[in-house]
Amino acid sequence: MELYNQLPNEEEQQNMLRIVSLRLKELDELYAKYMGRRIKGDAE
């Protein structure tokens, strides 16, 4: 959050939010794939 507040303008702040949002989406997808495989493996 401190880094966000240090950005020079609103455009840079919005860009950072987009990047963080995309990264969180990627992590969510990876977690879903991992848990899907893990649950599938536990069922066998």
C-alpha positions in Angstrom: 0.0 0.0 0.0 2.9 2.3 0.8 4.3 1.8 -2.7 0.9 2.6 -4.2 0.7 5.9 -2.4 4.1 6.9 -3.6 3.1 6.6 -7.3 3.2 10.0 -9.0 -0.3 10.2 -10.4 -3.7 8.5 -10.6 -2.8 6.9 -14.0 0.2 5.1 -12.5 -1.9 4.0 -9.5 -4.6 2.5 -11.9 -1.9 0.8 -13.9 -0.5 -0.8 -10.7 -4.0 -1.9 -9.7 -4.5 -3.6 -13.1 -1.2 -5.4 -12.8 -2.0 -6.6 -9.3 -5.5 -7.7 -10.3 -4.1 -9.7 -13.2 -1.6 -11.4 -11.0 -4.2 -12.3 -8.4 -6.4 -13.8 -11.2 -3.4 -15.9 -12.4 -2.7 -17.1 -8.8 -6.4 -18.0 -8.4 -6.3 -20.0 -11.6 -3.2 -21.9 -10.5 -4.7 -22.6 -7.1 -7.9 -23.9 -8.7 -5.8 -26.2 -11.0 -3.7 -27.4 -8.1 -6.7 -28.1 -5.8 -8.5 -29.9 -8.7 -5.6 -32.2 -9.2 -5.2 -32.7 -5.4 -8.9 -33.6 -4.9 -8.8 -35.9 -7.9 -5.7 -37.6 -6.5 -7.3 -38.0 -3.1 -10.4 -39.7 -4.6 -8.3 -42.4 -6.3 
